[in-house]
Amino acid sequence: MQFGENNTPFGEAEFAARQAAAREAMRREGFDAILLCDPANMNYLTGYDGWSFYVHQAVILALELDSPLWIGRNQDVNGARLTTILSDENILGYADDHVQSLVKHPMQVMAAALRERGLAKARIGVEADCYYYTARADAVLKEELPEAEIVDAGILVNWLRSVKSEAEIALMREAARITERIIEAAVEAMADGVRQCDVAAIIQATGTRGIPGEGGYGGDYPAIVPLMPNGVGTSCPHITWRDEPFSAGTATTIEIAGVRHRYHVPISRTVFLGTPPKKMLEAADIMAEGIEAGLSVARPGATAHDVWHAWNSTIERHGIVKESRCGYSIGLNYPPDWGERTLSIRKGDETVLKPNMTIHFMPGLWMDDWGMEISEPIRISSNGSETFCAFSRELFVK
């Protein structure tokens, strides 16, 4: 890697198309500029990639500016030079005395950049509900730009990300090969007496190593750590791991993702050590039937609700009620979540499915004192849907 080169996995034309689509969405919504703090959206429009999202940073896209601006901490400027498609004049840093300060704030620098470019009275969209745009950031920005109209742009760029280019799909297919290796290694490693933390270490090492050998490639870090609840913990989907060993007579749910250049392909499976109870064997069969029903209607023109209805009507016939959503859009992302915060496979979501939408179809069951997860990452194809991974859809019994 060298400064001044395009070190992203995409060509200039890909970024030009993304920026053009974002500008068109801005025109529809009446924005002169948008200020993006979500690191996935920053990456999407410029290529920026770094673990710097714990401090304030942003990409500004304005209709009257030829190029986006990246603004971040001075010590991250070289990271922007190395990973983005931006020229040096469009990469701006702020001094370290703005970092976690009680008297200065990075939004003062961002407001100054907007003023200097004639946007002091502009209509500026911000990501008011993203994890990285704080209440204080909003207050400082509005204080610094009293004549601007600063309004919530919602998830304008996230929606653009929900339909992938062929280049993005290619990365997700590579990520899927890593996903398969991770889940296979995890299932193989789990046994009575093996510490949970040791299996978590195998999961993370396998994901980082990626695909070895000639023609292989490495993996990236996931936006969510391995979720691996055991025993009664399987009723709690977002528990991680402990240092205690697995024991016979218990189930474990595993939710992981292979990642390639920040593109995630998550999957879930359930493992039982010993002889599983009848209720879990029956639940596995019901889930497999429900997944097939959902996949059969997941096609362009259908809605997210239609997929939910196909799944839900199947499990209801067997007396099972699930109130939570059973899927969500996936792709490019950073901690704390690999979901894109757009469509959800749930009742009432009328989002129309389009080719190259990518979804984690995640119909987990979480009961009072047990749970089960069997999920599939899918792509909406031109006339239906396809699964990214080839991995047996069953309750694994060891």
HURAJO-V410535 format. One record per residue. N is the residue number from 0. PHI is phi in radians with two decimals (999 if undefined). PSI is psi as a letter, one per 40 degrees, with the letter a starting at -180 (* if undefined). OMEGA is omega in whole degrees, 0 to 359 (999 if undefined). Layout:
N PHI PSI OMEGA
N PHI PSI OMEGA
//
This chain:
0 999 h 178
1 -2.41 i 174
2 -1.07 i 176
3 1.52 e 177
4 -1.72 i 173
5 -1.47 g 183
6 -1.68 e 176
7 -1.56 i 177
8 -1.38 e 184
9 -2.12 i 178
10 -1.50 i 181
11 -1.04 d 182
12 -1.12 d 179
13 -1.09 d 180
14 -1.19 d 178
15 -1.06 d 180
16 -1.16 d 179
17 -1.11 d 181
18 -1.14 d 178
19 -1.12 d 179
20 -1.14 d 179
21 -1.16 d 178
22 -1.11 d 179
23 -1.13 d 177
24 -1.12 d 177
25 -1.09 d 179
26 -1.08 d 179
27 -1.06 d 184
28 -1.59 e 177
29 1.37 f 179
30 -1.70 h 171
31 -1.43 d 181
32 -2.68 i 171
33 -2.27 i 178
34 -1.99 h 188
35 -1.89 h 177
36 -1.88 e 177
37 -1.17 h 184
38 -1.09 d 177
39 -1.20 d 178
40 -1.25 d 175
41 -1.08 d 178
42 -1.10 d 184
43 -1.03 d 184
44 -1.61 d 184
45 -2.29 e 185
46 1.63 e 186
47 -1.03 h 183
48 -2.51 h 178
49 -2.94 i 178
50 -1.52 g 182
51 -2.18 e 185
52 -1.36 e 175
53 -1.43 e 171
54 -2.06 i 183
55 -1.24 h 177
56 -2.69 i 182
57 -2.81 i 165
58 -2.00 h 177
59 -1.92 h 175
60 -2.06 h 182
61 -2.21 i 182
62 -1.08 d 185
63 -1.60 e 178
64 -1.87 h 183
65 -1.18 d 185
66 -2.30 i 171
67 -1.12 i 172
68 -1.93 h 169
69 -1.87 h 178
70 -2.26 h 180
71 -2.76 a 181
72 -1.09 i 182
73 -0.93 d 183
74 -1.25 e 177
75 -1.76 e 180
76 -1.05 d 179
77 -1.11 d 176
78 -1.11 d 177
79 -1.21 d 178
80 -1.10 d 185
81 -1.40 d 190
82 -1.92 e 183
83 -1.74 i 175
84 -1.67 e 185
85 -1.49 i 172
86 -1.41 i 186
87 -1.00 d 183
88 -1.21 e 179
89 -1.84 e 176
90 -2.06 h 187
91 -2.11 h 178
92 -2.00 i 174
93 -2.08 i 186
94 -1.19 i 185
95 -1.20 e 178
96 -1.25 e 174
97 -1.58 e 186
98 -1.38 h 177
99 0.85 f 181
100 -1.75 i 176
101 -1.61 e 184
102 -2.06 e 177
103 -2.21 i 180
104 -2.57 i 180
105 -1.01 d 179
106 -1.16 d 174
107 -1.13 d 179
108 -1.21 d 180
109 -1.18 d 176
110 -1.12 d 179
111 -1.09 d 178
112 -1.09 d 178
113 -1.17 d 179
114 -1.06 d 183
115 -1.10 e 181
116 -1.88 f 173
117 1.31 f 184
118 -1.97 f 182
119 -1.15 d 181
120 -2.02 f 186
121 -1.39 i 170
122 -1.64 h 189
123 -2.00 h 177
124 -1.60 h 177
125 -2.20 i 179
126 -1.62 g 191
127 -1.14 d 184
128 -1.97 e 176
129 -1.53 i 187
130 -1.19 e 193
131 -1.90 e 180
132 -1.91 h 189
133 -1.54 i 177
134 -1.07 d 179
135 -1.21 d 177
136 -1.02 d 179
137 -1.11 d 181
138 -1.13 d 181
139 -1.16 d 180
140 -1.05 d 180
141 -1.20 d 178
142 -1.17 d 182
143 -1.35 d 181
144 -2.17 g 187
145 -1.14 d 181
146 -1.68 e 178
147 -1.46 i 172
148 -1.80 h 183
149 -1.84 h 187
150 -2.32 i 180
151 -1.26 h 176
152 -1.57 e 180
153 1.12 b 182
154 -2.01 f 185
155 -0.97 d 182
156 -1.35 d 176
157 -0.98 d 180
158 -1.15 d 176
159 -1.11 d 180
160 -1.18 d 187
161 -1.17 d 175
162 -1.87 h 188
163 -1.56 i 170
164 -1.37 i 177
165 -1.11 d 178
166 -1.16 d 177
167 -1.20 d 178
168 -1.05 d 179
169 -1.07 d 178
170 -1.15 d 180
171 -1.20 d 175
172 -1.16 d 175
173 -1.15 d 178
174 -1.05 d 181
175 -1.10 d 178
176 -1.15 d 175
177 -1.17 d 179
178 -0.97 d 181
179 -1.06 d 180
180 -1.15 d 181
181 -1.13 d 185
182 -1.17 d 177
183 -1.12 d 180
184 -1.14 d 181
185 -1.16 d 180
186 -1.09 d 181
187 -1.14 d 186
188 -1.36 d 185
189 -1.26 h 180
190 -2.83 i 177
191 -1.00 h 178
192 1.64 e 177
193 -1.38 h 180
194 -1.20 i 179
195 -1.05 d 182
196 -1.12 d 178
197 -1.23 d 176
198 -1.21 d 176
199 -1.04 d 179
200 -1.14 d 178
201 -1.12 d 179
202 -1.02 d 185
203 -1.24 d 178
204 -1.17 d 180
205 -1.11 d 179
206 -1.13 d 180
207 -1.29 d 180
208 -1.19 d 178
209 1.21 b 182
210 -1.84 h 183
211 -1.41 i 174
212 1.53 i 180
213 -1.10 h 183
214 1.41 e 180
215 -1.47 a 182
216 -2.82 i 182
217 -1.52 i 177
218 -1.85 i 180
219 -1.86 i 178
220 -1.35 i 181
221 -1.45 i 178
222 -1.26 e 177
223 -2.22 h 178
224 -1.21 i 178
225 -0.99 h 176
226 -1.72 h 191
227 -2.56 f 179
228 -1.19 i 185
229 -2.21 i 176
230 1.09 b 179
231 -1.09 d 177
232 -1.10 e 178
233 -1.13 e 174
234 -1.39 e 182
235 -2.07 g 192
236 -1.16 e 187
237 -1.97 f 173
238 -1.57 i 182
239 -1.63 b 183
240 -2.28 i 177
241 -2.14 i 178
242 -1.61 e 180
243 -1.33 i 183
244 -1.38 i 169
245 -1.18 i 179
246 -2.35 i 179
247 -1.06 i 179
248 1.52 e 180
249 -2.24 i 176
250 -1.82 i 175
251 -2.41 h 172
252 -1.75 h 182
253 -2.14 h 174
254 -2.19 h 184
255 -2.42 i 174
256 -2.55 h 165
257 -1.41 i 186
258 -2.34 h 178
259 -2.32 h 182
260 0.87 f 177
261 1.31 e 178
262 -1.64 h 189
263 -1.79 i 170
264 -2.28 g 183
265 -1.49 i 177
266 -2.67 i 177
267 -2.31 i 173
268 -2.54 i 180
269 -2.18 h 181
270 -2.13 h 175
271 -2.10 h 178
272 -1.69 h 182
273 1.88 a 182
274 -1.73 h 183
275 -1.26 i 176
276 -1.20 i 182
277 -0.98 d 183
278 -1.07 d 180
279 -1.35 d 176
280 -1.08 d 178
281 -1.16 d 180
282 -1.09 d 179
283 -1.10 d 179
284 -1.15 d 180
285 -1.13 d 180
286 -1.11 d 179
287 -1.07 d 178
288 -1.12 d 180
289 -1.16 d 178
290 -1.11 d 178
291 -1.07 d 179
292 -1.10 d 179
293 -1.13 d 180
294 -1.11 d 183
295 -1.18 d 180
296 -1.88 e 181
297 -1.37 g 183
298 -2.67 i 178
299 -0.97 h 180
300 1.68 d 174
301 -1.29 i 178
302 -1.88 i 174
303 -1.02 d 177
304 -1.06 d 181
305 -1.05 d 179
306 -1.15 d 176
307 -1.00 d 183
308 -1.10 d 179
309 -1.09 d 177
310 -1.15 d 188
311 -1.18 d 180
312 -1.13 d 178
313 -1.18 d 183
314 -1.25 d 179
315 -1.12 d 177
316 -1.07 d 180
317 -1.76 e 176
318 1.40 e 180
319 -1.84 h 178
320 -2.03 h 177
321 -2.27 h 184
322 -1.56 d 185
323 -1.38 i 178
324 -1.10 i 181
325 -2.20 f 176
326 2.91 i 184
327 -2.88 i 181
328 -1.25 i 181
329 -2.32 i 176
330 2.75 b 181
331 -1.23 h 177
332 -2.93 i 181
333 -2.29 i 175
334 -0.95 i 14
335 -1.76 e 187
336 -2.65 i 175
337 -1.67 e 175
338 -1.36 i 184
339 -1.56 e 177
340 1.12 f 177
341 -2.00 b 183
342 -1.25 i 173
343 -2.26 h 175
344 -1.41 g 181
345 -2.74 i 181
346 -1.03 h 174
347 1.57 e 178
348 -1.44 h 185
349 -1.65 e 175
350 -1.00 h 180
351 -1.46 h 180
352 -1.27 i 181
353 -2.24 i 177
354 -0.97 h 179
355 1.28 e 160
356 -1.28 i 182
357 -2.18 h 192
358 -2.40 i 167
359 -1.59 h 177
360 -1.41 h 196
361 -2.15 g 183
362 -1.52 g 179
363 -1.24 i 175
364 -2.05 h 179
365 -2.21 h 184
366 -1.67 a 184
367 -1.10 d 183
368 -2.38 e 176
369 -2.75 i 180
370 -2.71 i 179
371 -2.61 h 178
372 -2.28 h 170
373 -2.43 h 186
374 -2.27 i 179
375 -2.42 h 169
376 -1.43 h 186
377 -2.30 i 172
378 -2.06 h 172
379 -1.34 h 182
380 -1.66 a 183
381 -1.19 d 182
382 -2.40 e 179
383 3.13 b 177
384 -2.56 i 177
385 -2.38 i 177
386 -1.56 i 179
387 -1.29 d 188
388 -1.92 i 174
389 -1.96 g 181
390 -2.58 h 187
391 -0.90 h 183
392 -1.75 g 185
393 -2.66 i 167
394 -1.45 h 182
395 -1.43 h 182
396 -1.98 h 180
397 -2.20 * 999
//
